[in-house]
Amino acid sequence: YNDNLHEAKKIGIKKSVTTNISMGITQCIIFGAYALGFWYGTKLTVDEPHTYTIGKVLIVFFSVLIGTFSLGQAAPNLESIGNARGAAYEVYSIIDKYRPIDSSSNEGHKPEKLEGNIEFKNIHFSYPTRPDTQILKGLNLKVKAGKTVALVGASGCGKSTTIQLLQRFYDPLIGEVTVDGHDIRTLNVKWLRENIGVVSQEPVLFGTTIKENIRYGREDVTDAEIIQATKEANAYDFISKLPDGLDTMVGERGAQLSGGQKQRIAIARALARNPRILLLDEATSALDTQSEKIVQNALDKARAGRTTIVIAHRLSTIRTADVIAGFHNGAVVEQGSHEDLMNKQGVYYSLVMLQSYDKNKEDEVNSETEEEDEEDEGQVFEYEDINEDNADDAPDSPNHGNLEIIGSDNLHRHSSRRKSRRSTKRKSKSKKNAPKQEESFSITDPDERSQRTVLLSLMFLVLGVISLLVYVVMGFSFGISGENLTLRLRSLSFKALLRQEIGFFDDHANAVGVLLTRLATDASQVKGMTGSRLGLLTISVCTLLTAIIIAFVYGWQLTLLILACIPFLIGSNFIRMKAMTGHASKDQKALEDAGRISTECVENIRTVVSLTREEAFFNLYSLSLSGPYKDSIKKAHLHGLTYAVSQSINFFVNAAVFRFGAWLIANCYTKFENVFIVFSTIIFAAMNVGQTSSLAPDMGKAKVSSQRIMKLLDRQPAIDSYSEDGEKLSAYEGNLEFKDTKFVYPTRPKVQVLQGLNVKVAKGQTLALVGSSGCGKSTSVQLLERFYDPVDGKVLADGIDTKTLNLKWLRSQMGIVSQEPMLFDCSIAENIQYGALDREVTYEEIVEAAKAANIHTFIENLPDKYNTRVGDKGAQLSGGQKQRIAIARALIRKPKVLLLDEATSALDTESEKIVQKALDDARQGRTCVVIAHRLTTVQNADIIAVIQNGRVIEQGTHPQLLAKQGAYYALVNSQVTN
């Protein structure tokens, strides 16, 4: 992040210097025009005294002076115009971009009736970002209307790509995809997607209520249909236990729900859509066994009469499919019913054999007892309450910290101010020359008048050159100062964000889009009142003070009159700036809301597109910006009035000076020359002040932004990852214990997730946490990582409360592989290397970790091998490939404690067996905490703890728990395949 900021800083300095050079040239030309006009005007009074009087020349001279000075006032805005042009180029390039697949287009055929016959004909496909890697190589597949086809095969063989082509996220390079005989490229894109329901491997929910998330499936769905869909998806029970029920906020990307709960809501959304074509990509992968069975029954019912394509690694869920297609290397190598493929003993047969239970283990858990009814759902949490730290109003300005930020810029700032003061003195000298102009006009001797005129004209030219040099130096000095300040503010703000506890990001007010908008705009708006703008402000203030002193010397009576008018000028500017500040605060709030909506939409664009909700998000985005727009219209009259007063008051002052000056001259209180001096001095000063008043909008925005930045920098996180406090154990063994642990999420204090959790695991042992989705298993892992602290009880490491341990050290002792793997948009090697940034990682270590995670062979087959970029959040990889890279990242850390939260859930059977062996090897000598719904992966654990409603209801080894015939027995019994 800092490396990119330094690049931006260099460009910013160049921009500032270029802008100030242009401003300096403008000032130089203006002073040159003064010199020319002054010299030529004097010459005309000498050559044609009857035609050109002194009065006419002065009128022309001052008219041109005021006009050119007003032109010079526009120069500071050149930078804004340049920024606007640069932004417009990017914006219009996106707006005008050709869209080969346009969901907003009305073009394309819309058949009156959709049967649901699908066919893939000789499909060849490569992703646009990886054209050298062919995913599908001659795919041929038919799906008859109303039938269910299951796609099986190793992870990364092209199954998910197939259903993306059907939704027309991409077009094939060769071949065609047809629906009811129509090439889908000839069909209306929106119509096609409206008739397809999708449940993906990684379900995406939006930061709104459960009800609205389901409503995204179909806009006109009724409340009764929503409730029915939740019942069919086995989500109704846990939703009904929430305080707000269907109106519960799910958090950004559904962060306040467990993986299984998110999956069930996504299924309910698909069922509410009532589509003709149903696409299920690992739809039940995140569910516990009992929920899976119930939801699978619901999906089986939903499949009736619909064309369905199913992707599943758990082959028990697809045995009833009409056709099972075995994928290998981007093509269908076999297809038929379960019985047909079992008889062929090909790809499908080998996968089934890998998944079959050992006969002896089946005998241990024969169905002596009836399967238990579905267990009570666990607790769930969500966020709705807004922290008092994040109120909508602009924060109070802090009383400390500012000097620390700008301290390193002082040298440039002092240098810049000295240049500004010198510039002011030179401008003041130009004001002192004003009476000399009058004297030159009043000299009667033509030769002396000409000599004096040439001298004063040359002085104007010298002042122009000096102004050019001063602006260049000012641009360089203030440019460096302003860019340094911007860099420091952005860097410190980003670091402060990284420092915050996880609960901070759970807050709706701190959504990713909101924080990114602040990060992008706040520092820039503060810079709007530093840099060159600060130089102009300094010049204006010093010019005004110098002008008042000169005016007092030459005419104190007139000066007192002028000073009496200044409060009106200051008052109008103050009112304007105050109004701008209030508007800037509301405007920023709207930008943050818009940023949140746009970020959420773009981040989850595949889900938005598949739901055909582009228009809905666009309307939300427009609505978030309509408030400030209407507010701006209402306040436009006030803004216009205050700006008009601030600009016109100069002319009222001039009129008063002339009238009062004439009276003073008539009554012999002063000389005409003195009145002229005061008048010309005040004109210069007034125009400078007028120039400053145009900065009022920037001042208002800068004030609000600086307050928000300082509030973030001053915020002390409840769990500080940058803190050096806490103990670092010299010989950490890996003993872990939950001691009467109770926990609620900060944003949902009324819903208790853990209700007295007691479980321990000794060093080198493996603890398996099992239970229904949402019972608190993943929460336990988050407490071990100290993402949160328990509200009561303790989490112990080697008998020591984790709150007293150094946080960075604690986390360095743990390797985690989560249910939804998160990869960064960089190379595969860098993603693996991120697992051990506390030391130098060799290439050999990276390769070894990849081999252990069963991903090395796949990587070696890529054109760029380990240097292949994975895309945003690993978008260029399949779910299984991402999971294996995440496992490699955890293994390279060589942790004392290994945390596996459904670490193999996204893998195909073959990969799961290999990776499970790698994990079993990695667990040797390490403490391991495993969360898994597939109980075959945990049966060798030293301790298996069954969690229900946030507490352990039974624990022991696999044989011990089977002998008890309790909750664990029921879970295992329900997983035994026929």
N, C-alpha and C positions, 0 to 999 in steps of 0.2 A: 504493500500500500504506500509506504513512504517512498519507495523507488519511483513509483508513478507520480507521486506528488512533486518530487524534485524535477521530473521532466516537465510537469505543468508549470512549475515555478520559472524555469528557464524561458518557456514560451511567454509567460505573463510579463516577465521583465522586458523582453523584446517588444511586446505589444505596448507596454507603458512608455518605453523610450520612443518608439515610433510615433505614438499619439502625441507626446509632448514636443517632439521635433516639429510635427505639423502645427501644433498650437503656437510654438515659438516662431515658425515661419509666418503664420497668420499675424501675430503681433508685430513682427518685423515689417511686414507689408503695410499694416495699419499705420505704424509710425512713419513709414516712408511716404504714405499718402498724406499724413499730416504735414510732413516737411514740404512735399510738393505743393500742396494746397496753400500752405502758409507763404511759401516763396512766390508762387505765381499770383496769389491774391495781392500781396504787397506790390508786386510788379505792375499789376493792373491799376492799382490806386495811383501809381506814379505815372504810368503811360497814359491812362484815360481817367483822370480824376473826376471829370464831369459825369462819366457813365458809371464808374465803379467807385462808390463811396466806401468809407471804412465800415459803415453800418451794414451795407450789402455783403461785403466780404466776410464780416464776422458771422452774419446769418448763415451764409453758405458754409463757412468753415465749421461752425458748431453743428450744423445739420449733418454734414458729412461725418464729423467726429462722433456724434451720437449714433449715427447709422452704422459706421464701421465698428464702433465699440460693441454695438448689439450683435453684429456679425461675429465678432471675436468671442462673445459670450456663448455662441453655439459650438465653439471648438471643443470645450470639455466633453460635450456629448458625442463627439466622434467615436470615442471608445465604446460607448453604448451601442452606437449604430453598427460598429464593427462586430461586436458580440452578437447583435441581433442578426446580422447577415450570416455569420458563421452558424448560428443555431438554425436559422431558416433553411440553410442548405441541407442540413441533416434532416430536418422535419419534412421538407418537401421531397427529398429523395425517398423517404419512406412512403409518403402519401402517393407519390407518382410511380412507385415501384410496381413493376408488372407482376401480377399474381396468377400463376398458371392454374392454381386451385383456389377459387374465390367463393367462399361460403356466403358472401353477401350478394352475389350475383343472382339475378332472376333467370338467367339463361339456363338451358338444359331441360330435358324432358321430365315431366312429372306424371308417371302412369296413374291412371285412375284406381287401379287395383294392384296390390303387391302380393304375389304368391309366396315368394321367398326362395326360389331356386337360385343357387349360387354356384358359379363355376370359375375355377382358376385355370387358365389355359397357357401352358408353357411360360410360366412367369420367371423372368430373370430380374434381379433387383440388387442394387447397391445403394447405400445411404449417400446422399449428396456430399456429406463431409468426409466420407471414406470410400471414394469411388473405386479404389483398388481392391477393396474387400467385398467379394460377392457373397451376399447373404442367401438369396434364393437362386437356384440353378436349374431352371426347367421344372418348376412346380406345376403339377397337374392334379386337380382335385375337384370333385363334384359333391355338392350338398343339396339334396332334394328338399323341396318345401315341406316343412313340418317335421323334418328329421333332425336328429342330433348326431353331429360328427365330433369326435374327440381327437385332438391333435396331441400326440405323445412323441417324446424324443429327448435327447440330451439337451442340457441348458445351452442356449445360443445357436440352436439348429435352424431357427427361422420361424418358430411357431407364433410368437407375438408379432413379428413383422407381417405375417400373413393377415392377421386381423386388422393391423394398421392399414394395409393396402385396401382391405374391404371397406374401411371407413373413409378411404381416400385421403389419408394424411399425406400419402405419397402416391405417385404414379409409377407403375413398373417400367423398366427400361425396354423390355421385350415382353410380348404377350399381352393378354387382356383379362380383366376381371369382369364377369358378367353377373347381373341380377335379372332373373326372368328373361334371359337372352339379350338384355341390353348391356352394352359396354358401359360401365359406370362412369366413364369419362363423358358420355353423352347425357347422363342424368343430371338433374339439378342437385347440387352438392348438399344444400340444406335439407331438401326433401329426403335424400338418401340417409343422412345422419339422423333425421327425426324418426326414421323407421328402424333404427338400430339402438338397442340397449346394451350398455357395456358395464361390466364390473372388472376392474383391472387388478393386477397383482399388488400394486401399492395404491390403495384407495385414497382419493383426494377429497377432502371436505373443505368447505369455504368458511371463513370467519364470521358465520352468522348462526342462527338457531338451527336446531335439528330439523324443525318443520320446514324452514326455508331451504335447507340443503336437500330435503326430499322433494320439495316443490320444484327445484331446479330440474328434476327429471321430467316433469310435465307441468307447464304453466297453469293449466286449468284444472289441476287435480284438486279434489275436495278434501276437507279435513277427515271425513270418514274413510276415504280411500287411502289417505296417509296413514291413519291408524291401522287399517287392514294390511297395508304393505309392511309396517313395522312388526305386526304379528307374524306375518308369513316369513319375515327375515329373522325371527326370534330376537327382535330388539325391543319389543314392547315392554317386557318385564323390567329391564334395567332402566328404560326411559321413564316408566311410570314411577320409579323409586326416586327420581331426581326431584328436587324441590320445585323446579320450574317445568318439569316434564318436557314436552315437545318444544317449549320456548327456551330451553337451555342453550346457552351459547357454547359452541364446540371448540372455540379457540382457533387461532391461525393454523391452517392445514389440519384441523381437528386435533390439535396438540393436547387438548384436555380430555381426550378419550383414549382408551387402550386400543391396540391394533385390532383386536377382535371386534370391539364396539364400532370402530370406524368402518370395518369391513361390512358389518351387518347393516349399518345405515346406508352404505353405498349400494348394497343389495336391495334394500327397501326403495332406494331412489330408482334403481333399474326396474324393479317390479311395478312401481307407480307409473313408469313411462308406458307400460303396456305395449311393447314394441313387437313388430312382426319378426324381427331378427334379433337374437340374443347372443351376445359374445361374452363368455366367461373365461377370463384369463387368470387362473389360480384364484377363483372367487372365494374359496373357503380356506385358503392357506393360513390365514391368521387366526382361525377359530380353534377353540378347544374341541375335543372329540365330541362331546355331547351336543354342543352348539352346532358343530359341523353336520352332525346327523340330522338334526331338526331342520337346519337351513338347506341341507342337500335335498331333503324331502320337499321343501318349499320350491326349490329350484327345479326339481323333477316335475312338480305340478305346473310350474311356470313354463316349462319347456313344451308342455302339451299344446299342439297346434302351432307351435312356433319353430322356425328354423333356428337351430342352436349350434354354435361352435364352441366347444369347451377345450380349454388347455388346463391340464392338471398333472402334477407330479404324483399325487396320491391316486394310484390307479384304481383303488377301490371305489372312487367316486365316479368313474366313467365306465364301469363294467356294463352298465345298462344302455350305453350309447348304441345307436343304430349302426354306426360305422366308426371304427377306430383307425386313424391314419398314422402310421409310423413314419416320423421324419428322420432323415439322416443327411447331413451335409447339404441342406437347402433344397431337398426334394422329398416327395413321398415315395418311400421304398416298399411299403406294404399297406394294405387296407382291407378291412373286413370286420366281422363281429368279434366279440371277445373269444368265442369258441373257435372261430376260424383261425384267428391269429395265434391262439395257443397251440393249435394243431400244426401250424406252419413252423413253430419254434424259431421265429426270427427275432427282430428288434423288440417287438412288444413282449414276446415270451421271456426274453432275457431280463427286461425291466420288471416283469411280474415276479420272476424268480428272485430277483434282488430284494423285492419288497415282501416276499412271503415270510411269515413268522416261522421260526423253528418249531417243529412239531412238538418237541418236548415242552416248549414254553406255552404252546396252545393248550396242552394237557393240563398245565398248572392252573389255567384260568378257564376251564370249561364252564359252560353256562349252568352252574348249579343253582344260581339265584337269578331272580328276575333283574333286569337292568333297572337301575334306580331312575326315578324321575329326574328331570332336569334340575340341577342344583340352583340355589338362589344366585342371582347375579351379584357380582361384586359392586363395589362402589365406583363411582365415576366422579370426575371433577371437571369443572369448566371455569371459565373466567367471565366475569361480568362487572365485578366491582372495580372501580378505578382507584389506583393508589392516590393518596393525597399528594404524593410527590409529583403526580403527573396531571395536575389540574389544567383545564383548557386555557385559562387566562395566562397572560404573559407573566412570568415569575418576577418577583421583586429583584431589583438589581443587587447583587452581592456586594459586600463592602471590603472584599479582599480577593487576592488571586490575580487581579488584572496585571499588576506590575510584573508578576512572575512570567506571564505569557509574553508581554511585549518587551521584557527586559533585554533580550538579545538584540532587539531592533533599535535600542536607544542610540547607538552610534550613528546609524543611518538617519534616525529621526532628528537628532540634534543637528547633524550636518544639513539635513533638508531644511530645517527651520532657519538655520543661519542663511542659507541661500534665499529662502523666502523673505527674510527680513532685509537682506541686501536688495532684493528685487523691490521691496516696498519702499526702501529709501530712494532708490532710483526713480520710482514712480512719483515719490514725493517731490523729488527735484524737478520732475517734469511739471508738477503743479506750481512750483515756485517760478518756473519759466513762464507761466501764464501771464503775469503782469508785464514781463519783458515783452511779450507779444504785443500787449496793449501799448507799451512804450514805443515799440518800433512803428506801430501805426500812427502814433501821435507825433513822431519826429518829422519836422517840416523839411529838413534838408534831404533832397532825393538821394544823394550819394551815401550819406550816413544811414538813411533808412535801408537802402539796398544792402550795405555791408552788414548792418545789424540783422537783417532778414536772412542773409546767407548763413551767418553765424548760428542763429537760432534753428534754422532748417537743418544744418549739419548736426546740431545737438539732438534734434529729433531722430536723425538717422543713426547716431551713436546709440541713443536709447533703444532703437529698434534692434540693433545688433546685440546690445547687452541683454535685451529681453529674450532674444533667440537663445543666447548662451545660457541664461538663467533657466529657461524652460527645459533645455536639454539636460542640464545638471539636475534640475528638480525632477524630471522624469526618471533619470537614472537612480537618484537617491531615494525618492519616494516610491519608485517602482520596486526596488529591492526591499525597502521597508515593508510595503504593502504585501508583496508576495511572500516574504518571510513570515509575516503575521498570519496570512492565510494558510500557509503550510503548517505552521505551528498549531493553529486552531483546529485544522482538520485532523492533524496527527494526534493531538491530545484528545479530541472528541472521539476519534475512532478507538484510541486506546482506552478511554473511559468507558466506551460501550463494551469492549471486550472484557472489561474488569467487572461488569455488573453480574449479579447472581442470576440464575436461570429464571427465578420468579419475576424479575424485572421484565423479561421478554414475554412472559405469559400474559402480561397486562395488555388489554386491547389498545390502550393508548400508545403502546410501544411496539406496534406491529412492524414487520420488516420494512414495508413501504413507507411508513411514517418516519422511521429512523433514517432510512436512506435519503428521503427528501430533506430532512434536517441536515444531514451530513453534506449533501450536495449544495444546499442553498445558504445555510446560516453563515458559514465562513465567507462566502462570496459577498453576502450582503454587508457583513462587517467591513470587508475590504472596500466596499462602496463608499465608506466615509474615512478611509485611510488612503494611502497612496497619493495619487495626483490630486484627488479631491481635497485631501487634508492640506496639501500645499496651496491650493486655491483659497481654501478657507482661511489659512494663516495670512496669505497676502491681503485678503479682503479686510480682515480684522485690523491688521497693522496699517493698511491704507486709510481706513476710517479714522483711527486714532490720530495718525499723522495729519490728516486733512483737518480734523477738529482743532489741533494745535495751531496749524498754519492760519486757519480761519480766525481763531481767537487773536492771533497776533495782528492781523490786518483789519479786523472788524468785529469786536467782541459783541456789539449790539446785534448784528446780523446772526452771529454764531449762536447766541442765546435763543433767537427765534427758531433757528434750525434744530437746536437740541430739544426744544419744546415739541417739535414734530416727530422726533425719533421714536418716542414711546408708541406712537401709532403704527410706525413701520415695524417695530419689534413685536408689538401686539398682534398684528396681522400675520406675521410669519410664525409666531408662537402658536396661534390658533390653528394655522394650517398644519404645522408640524405635529401638533397634538392630535388633530383629526387623522393625519396620515399614520401616526403611530398606532392608534386604535384600529384603523383599517388594515394596517400591516399585520397586526396580530390575528385578526379574523382571516385575512388573506392567507397567512401562513398555515392556519388551522385547516382551511379548505384545501390548500396544497398538500398537506399531510394526509388528509382523508383521500384526496384524489390519488396520491402516491401509493397509499395502502391498497386502494381498489385496483389500480393499474398493475402494481407489483404482484398482487395475488392472482390477477387474471393472466398475466404473462408467464408467471412461474408455473401455473397449472394450465397452460394453454391447451394441452391435449384433452384434458377433462372438459374445459370450457367448450372446445370445438365439438367434441363428441356429444355433448349435451345440447349443442346448438344454442348456447346462451351468450353468444357474442353481443347481441343487441341488448340483452339485459344488463350486462356489465358496462356497456357503453352508456346506457341510460343512467346507471348508478354513478358513473364517472362524471357525466354531464351535470347530474343533480348536485353532486358535491361541489361543483364550481359555480352553480347558478346563484347560490347564496351571496358570495362576495360580489358577483356581477350586479345583482339587484341592489346590494348595499352601496356599491360604487355609484350606481345611477342616482340613488337617493342623496348621496353626499356630494355629487358632482357640483351642485349649486353652491354649497359651502366652499368647496375647493376653488371653484371659479371665482367666487366673490373675494376670498382672502388673497388669491393670487393677483386678481385685478387691483385690489387695494395696495398690495405690496409693490406692484409695478407702477401704478398711477400716482402713488403718494410722492414720488420723486418730482413729478411735474407740478404738483401742488406746492411742494417746497420751493421749486424754482420760481413759481409765480409769486409766492410770498416774499422770496428774496428780492425779486425785481421791484415789487411794490414798496416794500419797506426800505430797500436800498435807495429808491428814487426819493422817498420822503427824507431819508438821512442826508442825501446830497442836497436836496432843496433847502434843508434847514442848516446846512453847513456843519453837520455832525461828522461827516467823513468825506473822502474824495472818491471820485468816480473810479479811479484806479484801484482803490481798496475794495470797492463793491465788486469790481470785475474779478479781482483775485479770489475773493470769497466764493463768488458764483462758480468760477471755473474749477476751483478746488472741490466744491461740493458736488459738482457734476461727476467728476472722476470718482469720488468716494461713493456717491449714490449708485452709480452704475456697477461698481464692484460689489456693493451690498445686494443689488438686484440680482447679480450673478450668483451670489451665495444663496439667495432665497430659492433659487431653482433646485437647490440640493435638498430641500425639505423632505421630499418623499424618501430619498436615500437615507436621511438621518433617522426617519421614523422606522424604516426597515432595519437599519443597523442597530438601533436601540433594542428592538424586540429580539433580534437574532443574538446579540451579545448577551442579553439576559438569559436566553435559553441555553447558550453554550456554557455560561458560567454556572448555571444551575446543574447542568450535567457534570461539569468538572468538579463541583463541590459535593456531589452526591456520594455518600459513603455506602457501598454495597454491604448487604447483610453477610454475604460470603465473598470475601475479597480474594480472587485468584492471583492477584499481584502481590499480596501481602507476604512479607518475609517472616511474619510472626509464626509461632507454633513450633512444636518439637519435630525433629527429624530423627527417627529411630535408626541407630547404627546397625542393628541386626534385626530387620523386620522378618518375621517368620511366616506370616500369612494367616494367623488365627483371626476369625471374624465372628461377631456375635451381635444379634439384635436382642436388646434387653427391654422387654415391655414397651416396645416402640409404638408410639401413636403419632399419626400424621394427618394433616389436612393441607391442601394446597393453598398458598397465600391468597390467591384470587377467588377461592371458593371455601371460606372457612366453615361453612355449615355442613359440608359433606366430609365425613371422616373416612379416609381411605384405609389407613392401618389402625386397628383397634386393639393394640396390645400384642404386637408381634414378638414372639420369643423363639429364636432358633440360633444355633451356633454350629460352626464348622471349624475343625482343627486344621492346622497347617498340612498341606499336601492332600487334603481330602476334597471330595467333590460333593457339593450340596446341590440337589435338584429341587427347584420350586415348581410345583404343578398345581393346577386348579383352573377353574373356569375363567374365561376372558373377563378382565376388569376387576379381578379380586385383589390386586395389589402386588403382583409379582414384579412387573417392570418398575413400579415405584420403589420396591426394595433395592433394586440395583441402582436406581438414581440416588438413594440415600447413601449407599456404599461409596459412590463417586462424590458424594457431598454436593450434589446439585442443589439439594435442599437440606435443611436441618429438621429433625423431628420436633414436634411440639411438646412431646413428653417421652420419657425413656431415653435410651442411649443406643448408639451404634458404636461398637468397640472394635478396634484393631489391635491385636496382641494385648487385649485387656485395657487399652487406653481409649478414652472417648475421642472419636475422630475430630470433634470440635477443637481439641487442644493440639492437634497435629498440624504441621505445615501443609497447607492445601496443595501447593504445587508438588511437593514431595509425595503426598498421599496418592494423588492421581497418577504420578509417574510410576507407581508400583502396580497399577492396574491396566490391563488391556481389555478393551470392550468391543464386542461385535453385536450390534443391535439388530432389531427385527427389520428395520428399514434402513439399509446401509446408505451412508452419505459419502459420496466422492466429490472431490474438488475438480474444477475445470482446469486440469493440468495433465501432465503425462502420467502413465501408469506407475512408472518408477517413482515419481515425486509423491504420488498418493500413498504408495507403500512406505516411502521414506518418512512421511509425516508421522508415522507411528513412533519414531525414535529421534526426535529433534534435539534431545539432550546430549547426543554424541554423534560422531562422524559415522555414517553408515556407508559401507562399501557396496559396490555393485554386486559382488558375490553374495553378500548378505541378502540383498533384495531378491536375487534369483533364488536363493535357498528358501526364503519365506514364500515366494510364489510357488515353488515346487511343493512345499509342505501343504499349501492351500489348494493344490491341484489346478492351478491357473497358468503354469509356466508354458505348457504345450500350446495353449490357445494364444498366449502373448507372442510366442515365437513365430506363429503362423501369420501374424499381422505384418503389413509392410514396414511399419516403423517400430515394430517390436515394443520394447519397454518405453520408447519415446512417443508412443501413440497417445494422443489426447483423448480423454474419456468423455468430454463434453460437459455441459452444465448438469451438475448432480449425477454425472455418469450416464447421461442420456444416450450415448452411443453404444452402451453395453446392455446386455440382457440382465434380468434380475439376478440370475445365478452367477453371472460373471462379476457383477458388482459385489455380490456377497462374498465371493472368493477373494477378491482384492481386499475387501474389508478384513477378512480373516488373516490374510498375509500381513496387512498393516498391524494387526494386533499381535501377531506372532513375532514380528521383527522387534517389537518393544522389549521382548524377553521379560515379561512382568512376573511378579510374585503371585498376583491374583489375576485369574482370567474370568471375565464376566461374559457369558454367552446368552444373549436374549434372542431366542429363536434363531440361532446362528446358521442353521441349515434349512430354514423353512422355505427358502426360495430355490433350493437346489433340486435337480432331478435325482432320481433314485441312485443312479450310478455314481454321480458326483457326490451325493450325500454320503454314500458308503466310504468313498475315498477320503473326503474331507473329514468325516467323523473319525476315521482312523487317525488322520493327521491331528485332529483336536485331542483325541485320546492320548496320542503320543505327547502332545504339547502339555497336557494336564499332568504328566508325570512330574512329581516334585513340586507342583504348584497347587495352591488352593484354587478351587474352581467353583463358581456359582453358575448353574445352568438353568435356563428357563426354556421349556419345550412342551409343545402339545403332542408331538409324536413321542409316546412314552418308550418306544424301543430305543431312543437315543439317551434315555436317562436311567435305564434299568440297572446299569452297572455302577451307578452313583453310590457313594458311601452312605449318604443320608438323602432320603427323599422326603420333602415336607409338603404336605397338601394344605394349601391356603384357601380359606373360604371367609368372605366378609372381613378381610383384613387381619386375620389371625390364623395360626397354624392349628388345624384340627386333628392332625395325626402325622407322625413322622417315624421313619425307620428305614431299613433296607428294603429292596424289592421283594424278597421272599417273606420278610416279616409283615409287610403291609398286605401282601396277597393273603397271608394266613389270617389276618384280621377280618378280611372280607368287608372292609369299610368303604370309604370314599374312593381311595386309590384303586381298590379292587374293581369298583364299578367303572372307573375311568379306563382301566386296562381291558376289562371285559368288553367294553363298547368298541374298543379298537381292534379286537381280534378279527381277522378276516376269515371269510368262508374258505 
